[in-house]
Each structure stands twice: as structure tokens, then as C-alpha cells.
């Protein structure tokens, strides 16, 4: 049985090494640290993400948790697709 986030990985693509794009239009910058990986949304695409999520019907109060989940997904996708 598939869950709510089945095929989540299809929404991601690599633009350049260290930069990923989600199907919403948001771009994430991946930074490798000493023993950790960090993801940060690109400031110039934050408004694109917000507009796409609001168009999908995501309430404003849920945007922060959605952004946090997308950052975790970006890291997971980056680690599985080096």
C-alpha cells in the first residue's frame, strides 16, 4: 500500500552541483558540512514556493512546516542521488 507521499522523489531535479529544484519552483542550496548536510531555500525563489503552495490550497499557517519538510526532502534526495 502506498502512503501520502508516494513518489515524492519525482518532484526533485538537480540544477547544478549543490542546487536542487522542486516542482513548485523553489530552489534549494545544499551545503556539505563536517559530518552533516544542510539545505537552505534560495531567497529569490521563496516567493515562487509561497505562491505555488497557496495555489494548492495550503493554509498560510502551514507554510513553515511545508518548507521544513521540503528541506528534509532536499537533503534526502541529494544523498540518494549524488
N, C-alpha and C positions, 0 to 999 in steps of 0.2 A: 504494500500500500504506500502511496506517495503522500508526502506531507505538504504543508502550505508553501514551503519554499523550495519545492522540487525544481530542478534545473536552474537554480539561482546563478550558476556559473556562466550560463549563456548570455547573461546581461553584461558581461565584462569583456574588455579588449585592451590590449597594450598599445599605447600611442608611441612612446619612446621608452627606453630603459628607465625604470623608476617612475613612470607616469602611466596611470590606468584611466580608462573612461568607462563609466557606467552608461547603460542605455538611456538613462534620464538626461544625459548630457553633462553630468558632473564629472570632473576630473580629479583624481587623487594622486598626490605625490607620495611615493614610497621612499622611506629613508631607512637604511640599514644601520643599526647601532651595534654596539659591542654586546652581542647576546640577545638582541631584540630587534623587532621590525616595527616601524611606526608608519601610520598613514594619516595624511592631512588633506582635507579638501582644498582645492585650489580656489583662492578668493574670487577670481574672476568668473568662476562657474557656479558659485554658490547661489546666485540669483536664478540661474537656469534650473538647478536642482529644486529650489523652492517653488518655482513656477510649475515644474513638472509634477511635483508631489501634490500641490494644491489642485491641479487639474485632475489628478487621480482621485481626489476626494479625501486626502489625508488632512485631518484637522491640524490647525496651527500648533496646538499644544503637543502634538505627536512628532513634529518635525525634528526635534532634538534627538529623540530616541531612534528615529529612522536614520538620521545622519550617523549616529553612533554605530548602528547595525551595518550601514554601508561601509564604514571604516573597517570594521571587523571583517566583512566580506572581502574588501580590497586586499587586506593582509593575507587572508586565507587563499584567495585566488592567486596572488603573487607568489606565495610559497609553493602552490601546486603547479604553477606554470612559470618556471624560472626563465 
